[in-house]
Amino acid sequence: MKKKFMSSIRFKALAQAVAVMSLLSLAENTFAQQGSQGNTTIFGGAEMTVFGAHSFATGGGGVQPGIVNTIRTAPYGVLNFGTAASQTGANDANHVDGYVRKLGTTSFIFPVGDNGQYGPFAAEGDGTTGAYFHVDPSSAITSMVGGGNYPVLPTGGPFATSSKDANVTTVSTKEYWDIDGATATKITLTWDGISDVTTLTGSSLTKLGIVGWDGTKWVKIPATVDATSVLGGTSSLTAGSITTTATIVPNTYTAYTLASVVNIIPDLTPTTDIKALSFAEGESRDFIVNLYEINGGDATGAISFRLNKLSAFNITYPTTNTTSSVFDNINTDNENGNWTFTETASLIIVTAKPGVTIPAGGQAKIGFTATRKPGIPGNTTQNLTVTIVGRSGGETNTDNNVVITSITAIK
């Protein structure tokens, strides 16, 4: 491990830290198996870095056997895990009581805990940093490993569980996470028996969700319970994990926790925007396919639609985000970079990339260009048909999944 300690550290504590770090720093060059026996504190503004495979192991004595403690007040201490680092053996007795940072973009389970309770989360964004708080967010005061209490943490707390969006039924009073970072990533929260998900959700795992504190209230973040927990085993009311359906920038929210949420079934319907329906010889026109969510539910499942090919017009499309000219003197941004395009002899099939969602009341905009083919006689009219594939985004209503737009080749 590497070290950089503040000058205010007492000699005794510094000597203890140096002794531990002398053992662990071997990994910097050898990437050998590492282990910690706890009794280590990383003071405010200081960092230690693991470069190889790190195994938590309970120490034989001391005031905090098995626990690597980092000071939680800003500037907090941090245990870093390098790009090739990993960890095993973390549990209630063996973890980091404080902040962990992961470097690199591989998925990583953060071995964080608080007050003898292991509360890991997972993320893959480079530089993601976080800590677990095993206390009620409404108070946001946890205890120090050496005795006494911290002030309200993190800055911006406390986080009243009674302040919440209408689609959030109940916010957990058992725990929360401070997760920071500027790189978008999916975030996974875990739970065990202490989390009491049974009471939180009324014994219905389908109601479990992730919420984030937006500065004034808890808001729902689209998420799905993992069939297989990131910690192993099948997710159930007593243990499991839940992951955001899309990537988010961790700094978007001050704190994260579990909640019982209202999961409204989404309903998608298409429309088409085009400046004019008539095409002179050789003329091209941009058009946009809009996918609207109209029922107030997040469309988080796989989303796909089909567009029929026409004999009188060529239909083309960009595969990156660009602009489409569909209104006079106005260019409309499209979101083509979020979608993949495949073709058959008669269809263009457009599918949302993994992690792409359409939020409740939101829309997606995909741009195309129609060009009249040479030699097409005047007064030729054909129907441009957009069909959303049934159950896209988790919807069940398929009665409004088609829009037909007639375009004409004029003389």
C-alpha positions in Angstrom: 0.0 0.0 0.0 1.0 3.7 -0.4 0.6 6.2 2.4 0.3 9.9 2.9 -0.5 10.9 6.5 -1.2 14.4 7.9 1.4 15.9 10.2 -1.0 16.1 13.1 -1.0 12.3 13.6 0.3 11.3 16.9 3.6 9.4 16.9 2.1 6.2 18.3 -0.7 6.1 15.7 1.8 6.9 13.0 4.1 4.1 14.0 1.3 1.6 14.0 0.2 2.7 10.5 3.7 2.6 9.2 4.2 -0.9 10.5 1.0 -2.1 8.8 1.8 -0.4 5.6 5.3 -1.8 5.5 3.8 -5.2 5.3 1.1 -4.3 2.8 3.3 -2.2 0.5 4.9 -5.4 -0.9 1.9 -5.6 -3.3 2.9 -2.4 -5.1 5.6 -4.3 -7.0 4.6 -8.0 -6.6 0.8 -7.9 -6.7 1.0 -10.6 -4.0 -1.9 -11.7 -1.8 -2.5 -9.1 0.9 -4.3 -9.3 4.2 -5.3 -6.9 7.0 -5.9 -7.7 10.6 -7.6 -4.4 11.3 -6.4 -2.0 14.0 -5.6 0.5 11.3 -6.9 4.0 11.1 -6.6 6.3 8.0 -6.8 9.8 9.3 -8.6 12.8 7.6 -7.0 13.7 4.3 -4.9 10.6 4.2 -5.0 7.7 1.8 -3.8 4.1 1.6 -3.9 2.1 -1.6 -4.3 -1.7 -2.3 -2.8 -2.9 -5.6 -3.4 -6.6 -5.5 -5.8 -9.2 -4.0 -6.7 -8.1 -0.4 -8.1 -10.5 2.1 -9.8 -9.2 5.3 -8.9 -11.2 8.4 -9.8 -10.6 12.0 -6.8 -9.5 14.1 -5.9 -11.2 17.4 -6.4 -8.1 19.5 -6.4 -4.4 19.7 -9.3 -2.0 19.9 -10.6 -2.6 16.4 -9.7 -6.1 15.2 -10.7 -6.8 11.6 -11.7 -3.1 11.0 -9.9 -0.6 8.8 -11.2 2.7 10.1 -11.2 5.9 8.0 -12.1 9.2 9.5 -15.5 10.2 8.0 -15.5 14.0 8.4 -14.2 16.0 5.5 -11.5 15.7 4.3 -12.2 12.1 5.0 -9.6 9.3 5.0 -9.8 6.8 2.1 -8.7 3.2 1.5 -8.1 3.1 -2.3 -8.3 -0.1 -4.4 -6.2 0.1 -7.6 -7.3 -0.9 -11.1 -6.2 -4.5 -10.6 -7.1 -4.8 -6.9 -9.8 -7.1 -5.4 -11.0 -7.9 -2.0 -12.4 -11.0 -0.2 -13.4 -11.9 3.3 -15.3 -8.8 4.3 -18.2 -9.3 6.7 -19.7 -7.7 9.9 -16.4 -8.2 11.7 -14.0 -7.4 8.9 -14.5 -4.4 6.7 -13.7 -0.7 6.2 -15.6 1.5 8.6 -15.5 4.6 6.5 -14.7 5.5 2.9 -13.4 3.3 0.0 -12.5 4.4 -3.5 -12.1 2.2 -6.5 -9.8 3.1 -9.4 -10.6 1.8 -12.9 -13.8 0.7 -14.6 -14.2 -2.9 -13.5 -17.2 -3.8 -11.3 -16.2 -3.7 -7.7 -17.9 -4.5 -4.4 -17.0 -1.9 -1.9 -16.3 -3.6 1.5 -17.8 -0.9 3.7 -19.6 -1.1 7.0 -20.5 0.8 10.1 -21.0 0.0 13.8 -20.2 -3.7 13.3 -22.7 -4.0 10.3 -21.4 -4.9 6.9 -23.1 -2.8 4.2 -21.4 -3.2 0.8 -22.4 -1.5 -2.4 -21.1 -2.1 -5.9 -20.2 0.3 -8.8 -17.9 0.3 -11.8 -17.3 4.0 -12.4 -13.6 5.1 -12.1 -13.0 7.0 -8.9 -16.3 6.1 -7.3 -16.0 6.6 -3.5 -18.4 5.7 -0.8 -19.2 4.8 2.8 -22.0 3.0 4.6 -24.0 4.5 7.5 -25.9 2.0 9.7 -28.2 4.7 11.2 -31.5 6.4 10.4 -31.0 8.9 7.6 -33.3 11.3 9.5 -30.7 11.7 12.2 -27.6 10.9 10.1 -25.3 10.7 13.2 -23.1 7.6 13.5 -20.6 6.8 16.2 -16.8 6.8 15.9 -14.8 3.6 16.2 -12.9 5.0 19.1 -15.9 6.4 20.9 -18.2 9.4 20.7 -20.3 10.5 17.8 -19.6 12.1 14.4 -21.6 15.2 13.5 -24.4 14.9 10.9 -22.8 13.3 7.8 -22.5 13.7 4.9 -22.9 17.5 4.4 -26.4 18.2 3.5 -28.0 15.9 6.1 -30.0 14.9 7.9 -32.2 13.3 5.3 -35.8 13.2 6.6 -37.4 9.9 5.6 -40.8 11.7 5.6 -39.6 14.0 2.8 -40.2 12.0 -0.4 -41.7 12.0 -3.9 -45.3 10.7 -4.3 -44.1 7.5 -5.9 -42.0 6.7 -2.9 -44.0 4.9 -0.2 -41.6 4.3 2.6 -37.9 5.1 3.0 -35.6 2.8 5.0 -34.8 4.0 8.5 -32.1 1.4 9.0 -29.2 2.6 6.7 -28.0 4.8 3.9 -24.9 5.2 1.7 -22.8 8.3 0.8 -21.6 7.5 -2.8 -19.6 10.1 -4.6 -18.1 10.3 -8.1 -18.2 12.3 -11.3 -18.2 9.2 -13.7 -21.6 7.7 -14.6 -22.0 4.2 -13.3 -24.7 1.8 -12.4 -25.0 1.5 -8.6 -25.9 -1.6 -6.7 -27.1 -1.6 -3.1 -27.3 -4.7 -0.9 -29.4 -5.8 2.1 -29.5 -8.4 4.7 -31.7 -9.3 7.7 -30.8 -6.1 9.5 -32.2 -4.1 6.6 -35.7 -5.5 7.4 -36.8 -5.4 3.7 -39.8 -7.5 4.8 -41.3 -4.7 6.8 -40.1 -2.0 4.4 -41.9 -3.6 1.4 -44.8 -5.3 3.2 -43.2 -8.7 2.2 -43.3 -7.8 -1.5 -39.9 -7.7 -3.1 -41.4 -6.2 -6.3 -41.9 -3.0 -4.3 -38.3 -2.6 -3.4 -36.4 0.3 -5.0 -33.5 2.7 -4.7 -34.0 6.3 -3.7 -31.6 9.3 -3.7 -31.7 12.5 -1.7 -31.9 15.4 -4.2 -31.3 18.1 -1.6 -34.8 18.4 -0.3 -36.4 15.0 -0.6 -36.0 11.3 -1.5 -36.7 10.5 -5.2 -37.1 7.2 -6.9 -34.2 6.0 -9.1 -35.2 3.3 -11.6 -33.8 0.0 -10.4 -34.3 -3.7 -10.6 -33.8 -6.4 -8.0 -31.0 -8.7 -9.1 -32.1 -12.2 -9.6 -28.7 -13.3 -8.3 -27.3 -11.0 -5.7 -23.8 -9.5 -6.3 -22.9 -11.2 -3.0 -24.1 -14.6 -4.2 -27.3 -16.5 -3.8 -30.8 -15.6 -4.9 -32.2 -12.2 -3.9 -34.9 -12.6 -1.3 -36.6 -10.6 1.4 -33.8 -11.5 3.8 -30.7 -10.8 1.6 -29.9 -9.7 -1.9 -29.0 -6.7 -4.1 -30.7 -4.2 -6.4 -29.1 -2.2 -9.2 -30.0 1.0 -11.0 -31.3 0.3 -14.5 -29.3 3.0 -16.1 -26.0 4.6 -15.3 -26.1 7.7 -13.1 -23.4 10.2 -11.9 -23.1 9.4 -8.2 -22.7 13.1 -7.3 -26.3 13.6 -8.5 -27.6 12.6 -5.1 -26.3 13.4 -1.6 -27.2 10.0 -0.2 -28.8 6.7 -1.3 -30.9 4.1 0.4 -33.5 1.4 0.0 -37.2 2.2 -0.1 -40.6 0.8 -0.9 -41.7 2.5 -4.2 -44.7 2.6 -6.4 -43.8 0.7 -9.6 -46.4 2.0 -12.2 -46.5 -0.1 -15.4 -45.3 2.1 -18.2 -47.1 2.6 -21.5 -45.2 3.6 -24.6 -46.7 5.1 -27.7 -45.1 6.5 -30.9 -45.5 9.7 -33.0 -43.7 11.0 -36.1 -42.5 14.5 -36.7 -41.8 15.6 -40.3 -41.7 19.0 -41.8 -43.8 18.1 -44.9 -45.4 15.0 -46.4 -44.7 15.7 -50.1 -41.5 15.0 -51.8 -40.4 16.5 -55.1 -38.1 14.4 -57.4 -34.9 13.6 -55.6 -36.0 15.5 -52.4 -35.0 14.4 -48.9 -36.7 15.1 -45.6 -35.7 14.4 -42.0 -38.2 12.8 -39.7 -38.1 11.9 -36.0 -39.8 8.9 -34.3 -40.8 9.9 -30.8 -41.5 7.2 -28.2 -43.5 8.7 -25.4 -44.2 7.2 -21.9 -47.8 8.2 -21.1 -48.8 6.3 -18.0 -46.3 7.7 -15.4 -44.1 4.6 -15.2 -40.5 4.2 -15.9 -39.8 2.1 -19.1 -36.8 0.2 -17.9 -37.0 -3.1 -19.8 -35.7 -3.8 -23.3 -37.3 -1.3 -25.8 -37.5 -1.9 -29.5 -39.6 -0.7 -32.5 -39.8 -1.5 -36.2 -40.0 0.8 -39.2 -41.1 -0.6 -42.5 -39.0 0.0 -45.7 -40.7 1.6 -48.7 -40.3 0.9 -52.4 -40.6 4.6 -53.4 -38.3 6.1 -50.7 -34.9 5.3 -49.2 -34.7 5.5 -45.4 -31.4 6.2 -43.8 -30.2 7.1 -40.3 -27.2 8.2 -38.3 -25.9 5.9 -35.6 -24.6 8.7 -33.3 -26.5 11.6 -31.7 -27.0 14.4 -34.3 -29.8 16.9 -35.2 -32.8 16.5 -37.4 -34.5 19.3 -39.3 -38.2 18.6 -38.8 -39.5 22.1 -38.0 -38.9 25.3 -39.9 -35.6 26.9 -38.9 -35.3 24.6 -35.9 -32.9 21.7 -35.5 -34.1 19.0 -33.1 -31.5 16.9 -31.2 -32.0 13.2 -31.7 -30.7 10.4 -29.5 -29.6 7.9 -32.1 -26.4 7.1 -30.2 -28.5 5.3 -27.5 -29.9 2.8 -30.0 -28.7 0.0 -32.3 -30.0 -0.4 -35.8 -30.5 -3.7 -37.7 -32.2 -4.4 -41.0 -34.1 -7.1 -42.8 -35.4 -7.1 -46.4 -38.5 -5.2 -45.3 -37.8 -3.7 -41.9 -35.5 -1.4 -39.9 -35.4 -2.7 -36.3 -34.3 -0.2 -33.7 -33.4 -1.4 -30.1 -32.3 0.6 -27.1 -28.8 -0.1 -25.9 -28.4 -1.7 -22.5 -29.2 0.7 -19.7 -31.2 3.1 -21.8 -34.6 3.9 -20.3 -37.5 6.2 -20.9 -38.5 7.8 -17.6 -42.1 8.3 -16.5 -43.6 11.0 -18.7 -40.5 11.2 -20.8 -39.7 10.5 -24.4 -37.0 9.2 -26.7 -36.2 10.8 -30.1 -34.7 8.8 -33.0 -33.9 10.5 -36.3 -34.2 9.3 -39.9 -34.1 10.7 -43.4 -36.5 9.7 -46.2 -35.3 10.3 -49.8 -37.5 9.9 -52.9 -36.0 7.3 -55.2 -35.2 8.2 -58.8 -37.9 7.3 -61.4 -40.8 7.2 -58.9 -43.9 8.6 -60.7 -45.8 11.5 -59.2 -48.8 10.9 -57.0 -47.2 7.8 -55.4 -48.2 7.6 -51.8 -46.9 5.1 -49.3 -47.3 4.5 -45.6 -44.4 4.9 -43.2 -45.4 2.6 -40.3 -43.7 2.6 -36.8 -44.6 -0.3 -34.5 -43.4 -0.6 -30.9 -42.6 -4.2 -30.1 -45.0 -5.5 -27.5 -44.0 -5.3 -23.9 -41.1 -3.0 -24.6 -39.9 -1.2 -21.5 -42.2 -3.4 -19.4 -45.5 -2.1 -20.8 -48.5 -4.3 -21.1 -50.9 -2.2 -23.2 -50.2 -2.7 -26.9 -53.3 -0.9 -28.3 -51.4 2.3 -29.0 -48.1 0.9 -30.4 -48.5 1.9 -34.0 -48.3 5.2 -35.9 -48.8 5.5 -39.7 -47.6 8.5 -41.6 -48.5 8.8 -45.4 -45.8 10.4 -47.5 -46.2 11.3 -51.2 -44.0 11.6 -54.3 -45.4 14.6 -56.2 -45.1 15.6 -59.8 
